[in-house]
Amino acid sequence: MRLPLAFDMLLPPPLPLIAAALAATAALLALVALATTAFGLRQRRYEGWYWWTAALWQGAAAVALAAVALPERGALVPLAVAALLPAPLLALQGLRRFHPRQVLVWPARADAGVALLAAVLLGLAAAMPQPLAHPLAAATVLGLHAYVAAVLLLGPGGRDFVPVQVLALTVGLSGGVPLTAVLLGVPVLAAQAAALALVLPVLAFVGVALVCERTERRLRDSRRRLHVLAQLDPLTQLPNRRHFEALAESALAQDKPGTAALLHIDVDHFKRINDLYGHAAGDRALQLVSQAMLEALRAHDVPGRQGGDEFVLLLRCTTPAQALGVAQRITAEVQRRAPLLQLPTVSLSVGVVQVAFGEGVAAALRRADQALYEAKRQGRSCAVTAEGGEDRPVFGASRPMGLQAA
């Protein structure tokens, strides 16, 4: 048998019990809001977090007001019904701000229009006889919840929006509770408070989940950036010395022994460039050399910056003669672009060695360094090859590398 809809017939025993249940629920919601606020104080608070926290506290206060208003049936009833509406809209505002780059289906100004319409409809319901059981009040709650759920469900989607979609389903399903209450003869105010009590814990969970997920993502991104910064020279974006050696060792392990050539390149009179043209010009010169190197390399070759004005290149499956040709192309490109960057003539000295069978990168670098200093001894702006061991190197004839720096 269906319960009667008249408010007066609902007063006797159920209302005190319902009011007591709502009071207990309000206390639990306040604890949820307190725990969520405490969590936020210990975490980075992203934009949107304050709106969620406000929704939790406002919702807990609204349920407490409903517990007080329900037995009294006075002027507090319309106020309590209205107080139970803002929390879902506050949660929606928080989500709009938490995902500012992901545009939701309706703009934020539509939220204000929906809130105004809901207030007008509730005002009409409050003026009706039996406001706690009037279908208009239940329909208003259902419409507002359906709007919030639709905005969230029709969002961009994707992995980041899975918690949001869970919240949207909860909001949408809870919106039907007051309408069901009308059919059963239960006061809409009590049913509306129960619906909000279902939404707020889910909102707290979703807020914590979104914050934790974004914090974890930022931490991963920071670690990735730090890892890259630890491996790359910030000025030239080439692998630094340690990273170059690791990459070069890996490349040598994949190739047939004795087939790689190693170049050690130095910018001639680099201190003079800094002294006469400024350190900014020196930085441009280093960037110019690194760009010319990258353009001359194949995808599987390995460049690096040793530090200061020194660079290294591992050319895989390359003879010293071919490596000299690469050095010549790099020098020509550097000298062609230097005037465009308001630089003087930039010349390079190069030491070239063939990586010997079973030789490591560090040993080959030392021999290439010997060849480089021999090139400097022979007047700079040239390339010299070195053969033999580190203790008794045999230097080849120097090969000119473009114009001599002024």
C-alpha positions as CSV (number, residue, x, y, z in Angstrom):
1,M,0.0,0.0,0.0
2,R,1.5,3.4,-1.0
3,L,2.1,5.9,1.8
4,P,-0.1,9.1,1.6
5,L,1.5,12.2,0.3
6,A,0.1,14.6,2.8
7,F,2.8,16.2,5.0
8,D,0.7,16.1,8.1
9,M,0.3,12.4,8.0
10,L,4.1,11.9,7.8
11,L,4.7,13.8,11.0
12,P,4.2,11.2,13.8
13,P,6.9,8.6,14.4
14,P,9.1,8.6,11.3
15,L,10.2,12.3,11.4
16,P,12.2,12.2,14.7
17,L,13.9,9.0,13.6
18,I,14.7,10.6,10.2
19,A,15.9,13.7,11.8
20,A,18.2,11.8,14.1
21,A,19.6,9.8,11.2
22,L,20.2,13.0,9.3
23,A,22.0,14.5,12.3
24,A,24.3,11.5,12.5
25,T,24.8,11.7,8.8
26,A,25.8,15.4,9.0
27,A,28.3,14.5,11.7
28,L,29.9,11.8,9.5
29,L,30.0,14.2,6.5
30,A,31.7,16.8,8.7
31,L,34.3,14.2,9.6
32,V,34.8,13.5,5.9
33,A,35.1,17.2,5.2
34,L,37.6,17.6,8.0
35,A,39.7,14.6,6.9
36,T,39.7,15.9,3.3
37,T,40.7,19.4,4.4
38,A,43.5,18.0,6.5
39,F,44.7,16.0,3.5
40,G,44.7,19.1,1.4
41,L,46.8,21.0,3.9
42,R,49.5,18.4,3.6
43,Q,49.4,18.3,-0.2
44,R,49.9,20.7,-3.0
45,R,46.6,22.4,-3.4
46,Y,45.7,22.7,-7.1
47,E,43.1,25.1,-8.3
48,G,39.7,23.6,-7.8
49,W,40.6,22.0,-4.5
50,Y,39.1,24.9,-2.5
51,W,35.8,24.5,-4.3
52,W,35.6,20.8,-3.5
53,T,36.4,21.5,0.2
54,A,33.7,24.2,0.2
55,A,31.2,21.8,-1.3
56,L,32.0,19.2,1.4
57,W,31.6,21.7,4.3
58,Q,28.5,23.3,2.8
59,G,26.9,19.9,2.2
60,A,27.6,18.8,5.7
61,A,26.1,22.0,7.1
62,A,23.0,21.7,4.8
63,V,22.3,18.1,6.0
64,A,22.6,19.3,9.6
65,L,20.1,22.2,8.8
66,A,17.8,19.6,7.2
67,A,17.9,17.5,10.4
68,V,16.9,20.6,12.4
69,A,14.2,21.8,10.0
70,L,12.5,18.5,9.3
71,P,10.7,18.1,12.7
72,E,9.9,21.8,13.0
73,R,8.2,22.4,9.7
74,G,8.8,26.1,10.0
75,A,10.4,28.7,7.9
76,L,13.6,26.7,8.0
77,V,12.2,24.1,5.6
78,P,12.5,26.1,2.3
79,L,15.9,27.3,3.5
80,A,17.0,23.8,4.2
81,V,15.8,22.6,0.8
82,A,17.6,25.4,-1.0
83,A,20.8,24.8,1.1
84,L,21.0,21.2,-0.2
85,L,21.4,22.3,-3.8
86,P,24.7,24.2,-4.1
87,A,27.1,21.4,-3.2
88,P,27.0,19.6,-6.6
89,L,27.4,22.9,-8.4
90,L,30.4,23.8,-6.2
91,A,31.9,20.4,-7.1
92,L,31.4,21.1,-10.8
93,Q,33.1,24.5,-10.4
94,G,36.1,22.8,-8.8
95,L,36.3,20.3,-11.6
96,R,36.2,23.1,-14.2
97,R,39.2,24.7,-12.6
98,F,41.1,21.5,-12.0
99,H,40.9,20.6,-15.7
100,P,41.1,24.1,-17.2
101,R,42.5,22.9,-20.6
102,Q,39.8,20.3,-21.1
103,V,36.7,22.2,-22.0
104,L,33.4,20.7,-20.7
105,V,30.3,20.6,-22.9
106,W,28.6,23.7,-21.4
107,P,30.4,26.8,-20.3
108,A,30.6,27.9,-16.7
109,R,28.0,30.7,-17.2
110,A,25.5,27.9,-17.8
111,D,26.0,26.8,-14.2
112,A,24.8,30.2,-13.0
113,G,21.7,29.9,-15.2
114,V,20.9,26.5,-13.9
115,A,21.4,27.6,-10.3
116,L,19.1,30.6,-10.8
117,L,16.4,28.4,-12.4
118,A,16.6,25.9,-9.6
119,A,16.2,28.7,-7.0
120,V,13.1,30.0,-8.8
121,L,11.5,26.5,-9.0
122,L,12.2,25.9,-5.3
123,G,10.7,29.2,-4.5
124,L,7.5,28.1,-6.3
125,A,7.5,24.8,-4.6
126,A,7.9,26.4,-1.2
127,A,4.8,28.5,-1.8
128,M,2.8,25.4,-2.5
129,P,0.9,23.4,0.2
130,Q,2.9,20.5,1.6
131,P,6.3,21.8,0.3
132,L,8.2,18.8,1.6
133,A,6.3,16.4,-0.6
134,H,5.7,18.5,-3.6
135,P,6.8,16.9,-6.9
136,L,8.2,20.3,-8.2
137,A,10.9,20.3,-5.5
138,A,11.8,16.7,-6.3
139,A,11.9,17.5,-10.0
140,T,14.1,20.5,-9.4
141,V,16.6,18.3,-7.5
142,L,16.5,15.7,-10.3
143,G,17.1,18.3,-13.0
144,L,20.0,20.0,-11.2
145,H,21.7,16.6,-10.6
146,A,21.1,15.5,-14.1
147,Y,22.7,18.7,-15.4
148,V,25.8,18.2,-13.3
149,A,26.0,14.6,-14.3
150,A,25.6,15.4,-18.0
151,V,28.3,18.0,-18.0
152,L,30.8,15.6,-16.4
153,L,29.8,12.5,-18.5
154,L,30.0,14.4,-21.7
155,G,33.5,15.8,-20.9
156,P,36.7,14.9,-22.8
157,G,36.9,11.4,-21.3
158,G,40.1,9.4,-21.2
159,R,42.0,8.0,-18.3
160,D,42.2,11.3,-16.4
161,F,38.4,11.6,-16.3
162,V,37.6,8.1,-15.0
163,P,37.2,9.4,-11.3
164,V,35.1,12.3,-12.7
165,Q,32.8,9.9,-14.5
166,V,32.3,7.9,-11.3
167,L,31.3,11.1,-9.6
168,A,29.0,12.0,-12.5
169,L,27.2,8.6,-12.2
170,T,26.7,9.0,-8.5
171,V,25.4,12.5,-8.9
172,G,23.0,11.4,-11.6
173,L,21.6,8.4,-9.7
174,S,21.2,10.3,-6.5
175,G,19.1,12.9,-8.3
176,G,16.3,10.4,-8.6
177,V,16.1,9.7,-4.9
178,P,13.8,12.7,-4.1
179,L,11.4,11.8,-6.9
180,T,11.2,8.3,-5.6
181,A,10.6,9.7,-2.1
182,V,7.5,11.6,-3.4
183,L,6.1,8.3,-4.7
184,L,6.7,6.6,-1.4
185,G,5.4,9.5,0.7
186,V,8.8,10.3,2.2
187,P,9.6,14.1,2.7
188,V,11.6,15.4,-0.2
189,L,13.8,17.3,2.3
190,A,14.9,14.0,3.9
191,A,15.4,12.3,0.5
192,Q,17.3,15.3,-0.8
193,A,19.6,15.2,2.2
194,A,20.1,11.4,1.8
195,A,21.0,12.0,-1.9
196,L,23.6,14.6,-1.0
197,A,25.0,12.2,1.7
198,L,25.7,9.7,-1.1
199,V,27.4,12.3,-3.3
200,L,29.7,14.0,-0.8
201,P,31.9,10.9,0.2
202,V,32.3,10.1,-3.5
203,L,33.3,13.7,-4.1
204,A,35.9,13.5,-1.4
205,F,37.3,10.3,-2.8
206,V,37.4,11.7,-6.3
207,G,39.1,14.9,-5.1
208,V,41.8,13.0,-3.3
209,A,42.3,10.6,-6.2
210,L,42.6,13.5,-8.7
211,V,45.1,15.3,-6.5
212,C,47.2,12.2,-5.9
213,E,47.2,11.3,-9.5
214,R,48.3,14.8,-10.7
215,T,50.9,15.0,-7.9
216,E,52.3,11.6,-9.0
217,R,52.3,12.6,-12.6
218,R,54.2,15.8,-11.9
219,L,56.7,13.9,-9.8
220,R,57.3,11.5,-12.7
221,D,57.6,14.4,-15.1
222,S,60.1,16.1,-12.7
223,R,62.2,13.0,-12.4
224,R,62.1,12.6,-16.2
225,R,63.3,16.2,-16.7
226,L,66.0,15.8,-14.0
227,H,67.1,12.6,-15.7
228,V,67.4,14.4,-19.0
229,L,69.1,17.4,-17.5
230,A,71.6,15.1,-15.8
231,Q,72.5,13.6,-19.2
232,L,72.4,16.6,-21.5
233,D,74.5,19.7,-21.7
234,P,72.0,22.6,-21.1
235,L,73.7,25.0,-23.6
236,T,74.2,22.8,-26.6
237,Q,71.6,20.0,-25.8
238,L,74.3,17.4,-26.6
239,P,75.0,14.5,-24.3
240,N,77.4,15.5,-21.5
241,R,80.7,13.7,-21.0
242,R,79.3,10.9,-18.8
243,H,76.3,10.3,-21.0
244,F,78.4,10.3,-24.2
245,E,80.7,7.6,-22.8
246,A,77.8,5.5,-21.9
247,L,76.2,5.9,-25.3
248,A,79.5,5.3,-27.1
249,E,80.3,2.2,-25.1
250,S,76.8,0.8,-26.0
251,A,77.4,1.7,-29.7
252,L,80.8,0.0,-29.8
253,A,79.4,-3.1,-28.2
254,Q,76.9,-3.4,-31.1
255,D,79.4,-3.0,-34.0
256,K,82.2,-5.0,-35.3
257,P,85.4,-4.1,-33.4
258,G,87.8,-1.6,-34.9
259,T,85.2,-0.1,-37.3
260,A,84.4,3.2,-35.5
261,A,86.2,6.5,-35.7
262,L,86.4,9.0,-32.8
263,L,86.8,12.8,-33.3
264,H,87.9,15.2,-30.6
265,I,87.1,18.8,-31.7
266,D,88.2,22.1,-30.1
267,V,87.2,25.7,-30.9
268,D,90.3,27.7,-31.7
269,H,91.0,30.8,-29.6
270,F,87.7,30.4,-27.8
271,K,88.9,32.6,-24.9
272,R,89.6,35.4,-27.4
273,I,86.0,35.2,-28.6
274,N,84.7,35.6,-25.1
275,D,87.1,38.4,-24.3
276,L,86.5,40.5,-27.5
277,Y,82.9,39.8,-28.2
278,G,81.4,38.8,-24.8
279,H,80.3,35.5,-23.3
280,A,77.0,35.6,-25.2
281,A,79.0,35.4,-28.4
282,G,81.0,32.5,-27.0
283,D,77.7,30.7,-26.2
284,R,76.5,31.3,-29.7
285,A,79.7,29.9,-31.1
286,L,79.4,26.7,-29.0
287,Q,75.7,26.3,-30.1
288,L,76.8,26.8,-33.7
289,V,79.3,24.0,-33.5
290,S,76.8,21.7,-31.9
291,Q,74.2,22.4,-34.6
292,A,76.7,21.8,-37.4
293,M,77.8,18.5,-35.7
294,L,74.2,17.3,-35.5
295,E,73.4,18.1,-39.1
296,A,76.5,16.3,-40.3
297,L,75.8,13.1,-38.3
298,R,73.8,10.0,-39.2
299,A,71.1,8.8,-36.8
300,H,73.3,6.1,-35.2
301,D,76.4,8.3,-34.6
302,V,77.0,9.7,-31.1
303,P,77.9,13.3,-30.4
304,G,78.9,14.8,-27.1
305,R,80.3,17.8,-25.3
306,Q,83.3,17.2,-23.2
307,G,83.1,20.5,-21.5
308,G,84.3,24.1,-22.2
309,D,84.9,24.4,-25.9
310,E,85.6,20.7,-26.6
311,F,83.3,18.3,-28.4
312,V,83.5,14.6,-29.3
313,L,82.0,12.5,-32.1
314,L,81.8,8.7,-32.4
315,L,81.3,7.8,-36.1
316,R,80.2,4.2,-36.4
317,C,81.5,2.1,-39.3
318,T,83.7,4.9,-40.4
319,T,87.4,5.1,-41.4
320,P,89.7,7.9,-40.4
321,A,89.7,9.2,-43.9
322,Q,85.9,9.4,-43.9
323,A,86.0,11.0,-40.5
324,L,88.3,13.8,-41.8
325,G,85.6,14.5,-44.5
326,V,83.0,14.8,-41.8
327,A,85.2,17.2,-39.8
328,Q,85.7,19.3,-43.0
329,R,81.9,19.5,-43.6
330,I,81.3,20.6,-39.9
331,T,84.0,23.3,-40.2
332,A,82.7,24.6,-43.5
333,E,79.2,24.8,-42.0
334,V,80.4,26.6,-38.9
335,Q,82.3,29.2,-40.9
336,R,79.4,29.7,-43.3
337,R,77.0,30.5,-40.5
338,A,79.3,32.5,-38.2
339,P,78.7,35.9,-39.9
340,L,75.0,35.4,-39.7
341,L,75.3,35.1,-35.9
342,Q,77.6,38.2,-35.7
343,L,80.6,36.0,-34.9
344,P,84.1,36.3,-36.2
345,T,85.7,33.5,-38.2
346,V,85.4,30.3,-36.1
347,S,88.1,27.7,-36.8
348,L,88.3,24.2,-35.4
349,S,91.1,21.8,-34.4
350,V,90.4,18.1,-34.7
351,G,92.0,14.9,-33.5
352,V,90.9,11.7,-35.2
353,V,91.6,8.1,-34.2
354,Q,90.2,4.7,-35.2
355,V,88.9,2.9,-32.2
356,A,91.1,-0.2,-31.9
357,F,90.0,-3.8,-31.4
358,G,89.0,-4.2,-27.7
359,E,89.7,-0.5,-26.9
360,G,87.3,1.3,-24.6
361,V,85.9,4.8,-25.1
362,A,88.0,6.3,-22.4
363,A,91.3,5.0,-23.9
364,A,90.2,6.1,-27.4
365,L,89.4,9.6,-26.0
366,R,92.9,9.9,-24.6
367,R,94.4,9.0,-27.9
368,A,92.1,11.4,-29.8
369,D,93.1,14.1,-27.2
370,Q,96.8,13.5,-28.1
371,A,95.9,14.0,-31.8
372,L,94.0,17.2,-31.0
373,Y,96.9,18.7,-29.2
374,E,99.2,17.8,-32.1
375,A,96.8,19.6,-34.4
376,K,97.0,22.7,-32.1
377,R,100.8,22.4,-32.1
378,Q,100.8,22.4,-35.9
379,G,99.1,25.7,-36.0
380,R,95.4,25.0,-35.3
381,S,92.5,25.0,-37.9
382,C,93.5,21.6,-39.0
383,A,92.9,17.9,-38.3
384,V,95.4,15.3,-37.3
385,T,95.0,11.5,-37.2
386,A,96.8,9.3,-34.6
387,E,97.7,5.7,-34.9
388,G,99.5,3.3,-32.5
389,G,99.3,3.1,-28.7
390,E,98.8,5.9,-26.3
391,D,102.4,5.7,-25.1
392,R,103.8,5.9,-28.7
393,P,101.3,7.7,-30.9
394,V,102.1,8.1,-34.6
395,F,100.6,11.2,-36.1
396,G,99.5,11.6,-39.7
397,A,99.9,14.7,-41.8
398,S,97.7,17.6,-40.8
399,R,94.7,18.4,-43.0
400,P,93.5,22.1,-43.2
401,M,90.1,22.7,-41.7
402,G,88.8,25.9,-43.4
403,L,90.0,29.4,-42.6
404,Q,92.3,30.3,-39.8
405,A,90.5,32.2,-37.0
406,A,91.4,35.9,-36.8
